[in-house]
Amino acid sequence: EVQLMESGGGSVQAGGSLRLSCVPSRTDYYSDYMGWFRQAPGKEREGVAVIYMNAPNTYYADSVRGRFIISRDNAKNTVYLEMNNLLPEDSAVYYCAANFIVRVNRQGALEAGWLPSRADWGQGTQVTVAG
C-alpha cells in the first residue's frame, strides 16, 4: 500500500520560514490533486493548500494566502509547502494528502470546514512556531 511521507517540520520563531516536502513511497504513484492540511491540538483538521496538477492551479485557505506557497516537482514526484512569515497560530501537525477532489468558494479559496471525504494521508510532520 502506498504511503505519503512528509518531512521538513520543526520549530521556528515567529516570522521564520519552513519548507515541507511530501513524497509517495511508490515511484509510480501520481495524483492530480495534492494538498496540505493541518491539525492543532483540540482543533479540527483544516485545509491549508491544494494544487491541481501544476501551478497556477493552486488553492489556499484565506489564513495562509500570501504567506504559503504550494508547488510540485514532477521529476521528483514531490509536493512542497513553502511557509513564510510563520505565526504561532500556524503551529500544528501538517499532513500531506492525495486522491481527492477539492472544494473551493467563489473566490477560489478553500472553503472553511472542508475536508475530503476520502483521501490518501501521510503521517504528518510537526510545525511549532514560537512567539
VOGUTOR-641501 format. One record per residue (C-alpha): x, z, y; residue number from 1. Coordinates in pm, 1 decimal. Layout:
residues N
(site (X Z Y) NUM),
...
***
This chain:
residues 131
(site (0.0 0.0 0.0) 1),
(site (132.4 -92.2 343.5) 2),
(site (242.8 181.9 581.2) 3),
(site (281.2 170.9 957.2) 4),
(site (585.1 363.6 1072.0) 5),
(site (614.1 494.9 1426.2) 6),
(site (931.4 609.4 1594.6) 7),
(site (1062.0 685.9 1940.4) 8),
(site (875.9 1002.9 2024.4) 9),
(site (1044.4 1302.8 2176.3) 10),
(site (1046.9 1549.6 2462.0) 11),
(site (1094.8 1442.8 2822.0) 12),
(site (1041.0 1577.0 3169.8) 13),
(site (754.3 1457.6 3383.6) 14),
(site (840.9 1123.2 3535.6) 15),
(site (1055.6 1023.9 3240.7) 16),
(site (1016.5 731.8 3002.6) 17),
(site (996.5 671.4 2630.4) 18),
(site (953.8 364.2 2415.5) 19),
(site (764.5 391.6 2090.3) 20),
(site (802.7 144.9 1805.8) 21),
(site (575.3 58.8 1516.5) 22),
(site (683.2 -144.1 1216.4) 23),
(site (497.7 -205.4 890.2) 24),
(site (662.8 -115.4 563.3) 25),
(site (590.2 -463.4 427.5) 26),
(site (755.5 -759.7 597.3) 27),
(site (466.5 -997.0 520.6) 28),
(site (211.1 -769.3 686.5) 29),
(site (55.3 -904.3 1005.7) 30),
(site (-242.3 -804.9 1216.0) 31),
(site (-380.2 -993.8 1516.0) 32),
(site (-475.8 -663.4 1675.1) 33),
(site (-224.6 -383.1 1706.8) 34),
(site (-278.6 -68.3 1904.5) 35),
(site (-158.5 271.9 2008.2) 36),
(site (-379.0 578.1 2001.2) 37),
(site (-308.3 940.4 2076.9) 38),
(site (-447.4 1281.2 1997.4) 39),
(site (-366.0 1608.2 2168.3) 40),
(site (-434.4 1946.4 2005.6) 41),
(site (-802.0 2035.0 2024.2) 42),
(site (-897.6 1693.7 2161.5) 43),
(site (-1044.8 1375.0 2020.8) 44),
(site (-825.3 1081.8 1935.6) 45),
(site (-832.4 818.4 2207.5) 46),
(site (-722.5 461.9 2252.6) 47),
(site (-417.9 404.0 2470.1) 48),
(site (-324.5 36.9 2449.4) 49),
(site (-411.2 -264.8 2235.9) 50),
(site (-251.6 -605.5 2203.6) 51),
(site (-415.4 -913.5 2055.0) 52),
(site (-153.3 -1146.4 1909.8) 53),
(site (64.6 -1158.9 2220.2) 54),
(site (66.5 -1076.1 2586.6) 55),
(site (-115.6 -1131.2 2817.6) 56),
(site (-391.1 -1031.2 2575.0) 57),
(site (-347.5 -660.3 2631.2) 58),
(site (-595.1 -382.6 2697.0) 59),
(site (-531.1 -35.7 2831.4) 60),
(site (-703.1 291.2 2887.2) 61),
(site (-756.7 348.9 3257.3) 62),
(site (-546.7 663.8 3238.4) 63),
(site (-231.0 472.4 3145.6) 64),
(site (-276.7 135.8 3315.7) 65),
(site (20.4 56.1 3533.9) 66),
(site (240.2 310.7 3356.6) 67),
(site (238.7 196.7 2992.7) 68),
(site (315.7 -148.3 2852.9) 69),
(site (232.6 -265.9 2502.5) 70),
(site (427.0 -557.8 2359.2) 71),
(site (532.8 -704.8 2028.8) 72),
(site (835.2 -882.7 1890.4) 73),
(site (713.4 -1130.2 1630.7) 74),
(site (1062.5 -1194.3 1495.6) 75),
(site (1098.3 -825.5 1413.8) 76),
(site (728.4 -776.8 1338.1) 77),
(site (741.3 -472.6 1563.0) 78),
(site (499.5 -339.4 1823.0) 79),
(site (620.9 -133.3 2117.3) 80),
(site (469.8 101.5 2367.6) 81),
(site (680.0 147.5 2678.2) 82),
(site (572.6 462.9 2857.1) 83),
(site (686.7 517.7 3214.0) 84),
(site (623.5 790.0 3468.6) 85),
(site (507.7 1021.5 3193.8) 86),
(site (278.7 1309.5 3280.6) 87),
(site (217.2 1638.9 3098.4) 88),
(site (-131.2 1515.3 3007.7) 89),
(site (31.9 1231.8 2812.4) 90),
(site (156.8 1487.0 2559.1) 91),
(site (6.4 1404.7 2220.0) 92),
(site (75.1 1264.3 1878.3) 93),
(site (81.5 887.5 1916.6) 94),
(site (-48.0 673.8 1631.1) 95),
(site (0.2 306.7 1560.6) 96),
(site (-296.8 116.1 1420.0) 97),
(site (-368.4 -229.8 1282.0) 98),
(site (-650.7 -432.7 1127.8) 99),
(site (-930.1 -350.7 1368.2) 100),
(site (-1148.6 -513.5 1632.2) 101),
(site (-1116.4 -391.1 1988.6) 102),
(site (-1397.3 -295.9 2224.4) 103),
(site (-1338.7 -328.3 2598.1) 104),
(site (-1554.2 -270.4 2901.1) 105),
(site (-1638.5 -527.2 3166.9) 106),
(site (-1313.3 -450.6 3348.4) 107),
(site (-1108.4 -529.8 3039.4) 108),
(site (-1015.5 -167.9 2972.3) 109),
(site (-1056.1 25.1 2650.8) 110),
(site (-1390.1 196.7 2653.1) 111),
(site (-1379.2 572.9 2680.8) 112),
(site (-1455.1 733.0 2347.7) 113),
(site (-1396.2 415.2 2147.1) 114),
(site (-1212.2 427.2 1818.4) 115),
(site (-1200.8 161.3 1549.1) 116),
(site (-1433.6 231.4 1260.5) 117),
(site (-1172.3 107.3 1015.8) 118),
(site (-800.6 55.7 1064.5) 119),
(site (-459.7 96.6 909.0) 120),
(site (-294.0 400.4 1065.2) 121),
(site (56.1 528.9 1095.1) 122),
(site (151.2 892.0 1052.8) 123),
(site (216.5 948.3 1420.8) 124),
(site (505.8 1041.9 1644.0) 125),
(site (506.5 1340.5 1878.2) 126),
(site (542.4 1292.1 2251.8) 127),
(site (588.8 1601.5 2465.5) 128),
(site (609.8 1585.1 2843.9) 129),
(site (713.7 1897.2 3031.7) 130),
(site (611.6 1961.4 3389.3) 131),
***
